[in-house]
């Protein structure tokens, strides 16, 4: 299922093989439209390194206990860790920061972006 012109639901599936739960589709559509499509337009093909995580998989990878990678029913927001074809993590982070997402994290080789209510930076 296509979420936006360049992103599909399957790209966000958990690395353990679990598919994204349908209740997260609207949050993912928004994440793609507001953050990922503009990022792709500026920096080229954008790869989802980590999208949805089951609780068990999140524990396995030592994710934060309240991670927005765990797409919970009844809680607004979905997360993705991404890389782009051009630029670097500092460039991608600065670009996304200007769009003011709820959650934004910088790592040496990728960025985390999510559309939670509220504001978190790391």
C-alpha positions in Angstrom: 0.0 0.0 0.0 1.3 3.4 -1.0 1.5 6.1 1.7 2.8 8.9 -0.5 4.4 9.2 -4.0 7.7 7.6 -2.9 6.9 5.5 0.3 5.0 2.3 0.9 3.8 0.7 4.1 6.1 -2.3 3.6 9.2 0.0 3.9 8.1 0.6 7.6 7.5 -3.1 8.5 9.4 -4.4 11.5 12.8 -6.1 10.8 11.3 -9.2 12.5 8.8 -9.5 9.7 5.8 -8.1 11.5 3.7 -5.8 9.3 2.8 -2.3 10.3 -0.6 -2.3 12.2 -3.3 -0.6 10.2 -4.1 1.8 13.0 -0.7 3.5 12.2 -1.4 4.2 8.5 -2.7 7.7 9.0 0.3 8.7 11.2 2.6 7.3 8.5 0.8 9.1 5.7 1.4 12.4 7.7 5.0 11.5 8.5 5.7 10.9 4.8 3.8 14.0 3.5 5.2 16.5 6.0 8.7 15.2 6.6 9.9 12.4 4.4 8.7 13.6 1.0 10.3 17.1 1.5 13.5 15.4 2.8 13.6 13.2 -0.3 13.0 16.2 -2.6 16.0 17.9 -1.2 18.4 15.0 -0.6 17.4 12.3 -3.0 16.2 8.7 -2.4 15.4 8.3 1.3 15.8 4.9 2.9 13.8 3.8 5.9 16.4 2.1 8.1 13.9 1.4 11.0 10.2 2.1 11.1 7.7 0.0 13.0 9.0 -2.1 15.9 7.1 -4.7 17.9 7.6 -4.3 21.6 9.7 -7.4 21.6 11.9 -6.2 18.8 12.3 -2.8 20.4 13.6 -4.5 23.5 15.9 -6.6 21.5 17.5 -3.6 19.8 17.6 -1.7 23.2 15.1 0.9 22.0 13.7 3.5 24.4 10.9 2.1 26.5 8.4 4.6 25.2 9.8 4.6 21.6 7.6 6.0 18.9 8.9 3.2 16.7 6.4 1.1 18.6 3.2 2.3 16.9 0.6 2.1 19.7 -3.1 2.3 19.1 -4.5 5.3 20.9 -1.2 7.2 20.9 -0.6 9.7 18.1 2.7 9.4 16.3 5.0 7.2 14.2 8.7 7.2 13.8 11.3 6.4 11.2 15.1 6.3 11.2 16.3 7.4 7.7 19.2 8.0 5.5 19.3 9.9 2.2 21.3 9.5 -1.1 22.9 13.0 -0.7 24.1 15.0 2.2 24.9 13.7 5.7 23.1 13.2 9.0 23.8 16.8 10.0 22.3 18.2 6.8 19.2 16.0 7.2 18.7 16.9 10.8 19.0 20.6 10.1 16.5 20.4 7.3 14.0 18.4 9.4 14.5 20.8 12.4 13.2 23.7 10.2 10.0 21.6 9.7 9.7 21.3 13.5 8.7 17.6 14.0 7.6 16.4 17.4 10.6 14.1 17.7 14.0 14.6 16.1 17.2 12.7 16.8 20.7 12.9 15.3 23.0 10.0 14.9 26.3 9.7 13.1 24.8 8.0 10.0 21.1 8.6 10.1 18.3 10.7 11.7 15.2 9.8 13.6 12.0 11.8 12.9 8.6 11.3 14.4 5.3 13.1 14.5 4.4 12.7 18.2 2.5 15.4 20.0 5.0 17.4 22.0 8.6 18.1 21.5 11.7 15.9 21.9 15.3 16.4 20.7 18.4 14.4 21.0 
